[in-house]
Every structure is written in C-alpha cells, then in structure tokens.
Amino acid sequence: MMDQPIIPYLTLTDCAGAIEHYKAALGASENSRMPCSETDPRIIHACLTVGSGHIFMMDAFPEHNGRPATNDPTQVAMVVQLKAPAEVDEYFARATGAGMTGTMPPSDQFWGARFASVIDKYGHSWMFNAQLPGQG
C-alpha cells in the first residue's frame, strides 16, 4: 500500500507518449502499465513514481463515458515536494530541457521555499517545491 493519501489520476490523449515524456522531463520511473488489449494499445492504467510520490494515468476512453482528454491547460496542478532547494533547480532544468514550458523559474518565495513551475505538452501543470533551510 502506498503512503500517499491522494494520488493524481491523469487522463491523457497519448498515455504511452506521456509516460516516456515524464521519464525524460521529470525523472519518473514506471511502476506498471496495463494496455487495453492486444488490438487496442491504449493504456487503461499506469503508475509512475515522480520524486517520492506516485501518479496514476490512463488514455481517454470517451466511448465508455470516460472524461475526454484534451491538451488544453487543466485546473489542477501536481506539486513535487522535494527535500533540498537545489533539487527545484534540477527538476526545472530537466523539465524545460525535455520540452516542458517554464511558467515560473526557480526562485526563493515568501512562504519559505524554493519554487518553480512548468506545463507539460499535455496541458498539465507541475510545481517543484522545497523548504529553504531554517524555514519551517
């Protein structure tokens, strides 16, 4: 069982492509992948580890009344909580180097953390956050 009480579940237009993108851009590791069938390569469930957390993901299945996936920006953001401020810079550099769009470069914030954010090519927002020494 996972210790993470809430796990984001992303619906994508290209789950297999997103898995590879997140491996390159976020250093994700793939834990599981379940294709729909031998004749339908869409993915019905996948689990990745990003940092110390997990994300679940799947392809859209509109024919089963599933949430349609678009590449439009979403209203939900994933926060990757990191242990050291330098990791924020590392994650941001890797993500933007792999094609994610930087929306806020790494900087120290008033809430006592180093923070940065990006948007992936599927419209999902990712934030990188780490407490600054002596803050909290």
N, C-alpha and C positions, 0 to 999 in steps of 0.2 A: 504494500500500500504506500502511496505517496504522501509525504508530509505537507504538501502544498494544498491548502484547503479550497482554493478557487483556481481552476485551470482554464485559461482561454481556449476556446474551440473555434478555429478559423475555417470558414468556408471559402474556397478559392476557385478561380477559373482554371487553374493548372496546378493541382496539388503536387504532382511529381516535380514540376519545374520549381515550385516554391521550396520544396524540401532541399533541392540542390542549391537554390539561391540562399536559403538560410544557413546552410552549411558553410558556404563561402563568405557570406556577409556577416554572420553572427557567430561563427564558430560552433554552430549547432551540431549535435550528434543525433543520429537517427536510432530510435529505440525499437520501433515497429512500423510496419507498413502492410495494409491489407487491401489488395486490389479487389475490385468488384467481382470480376470473373475472368476466365480465360479469353472471352470475346469482348469484354468491356474493361479497358485498362484504367478507368477512373478509380480513384482511391476512396474507399468507404471509411477508412480510419488510419491515421498515422500519429505517432507520438515522437516528439523531438525533445531533447534537453537543450536549453539555452541558459548559459550561466549555471545557476543552481536550481533553476525552475524548469517546468515542463510546459509544452503547448501541445494541444491536440489539433488535428486538421483533417480536412476532407475536401473532395471535389463537390461541386454543386450537383444536386440531383433534382432539378425542377420538375421532372416527370413524377416524382414522389412527393410533391408539395414541399420539398425542402427549400430552404432560404436560397434564393438565387444569388450567385456570386457576381460581383462587378469588380472592376479595378478602380472604382471611384473611392476617394478617401472615406474611411469609416469614422464613426463617432467614438470608437473605443481605441485605447492605446495600451500597448503592453509595456510594462516597466521591468527592465532587467536590473535588479538590485545587485550591485557589485560590492566587493569588500574593500577595494582601495581606489582612491580618486584617480590614480594613473590608469586604471582599467577603463574608465569612462573615455579617456582619450584613445586608448587602444581599440575599443569597440567602435567608436565613431570613425576612426581611420579605416578600420577593416570594412565597416558597413558602406561607407561612401566609396571606398576603393572598389567594392564589388557591385556598385551601381545603385545603391540606395541614395536618396536625395536628402542631404543635410537640411534640417529645418531650424536647428539651433546648435551652433558649435559648442564644444566643451567649454564650460566656464563655471567659476565658483558662484553659488547662489546664496541669496539672503537667508534661506532656510537651513544653511549649514552643510550643504552638499555640493559636490561637483556633479554637473548635469549636462546632458546633450540629448538631441533627438533627431530622428530620421524618419522618412517614409519609404517603405519598400515599393517595388514596382507593381504590387498587387493592391496598393492603397492603404496598407496597414501602417500605423504609427508605432514606432519603437522608441522608448526613452531609456537612457542609461543614467543611473544614479548611484552615487557612493557618498557616504558621510565623510565630511572633512575631519581631520584629526582634531580632537578636543571639542567636537560639536555633537552632542547628543550621546 
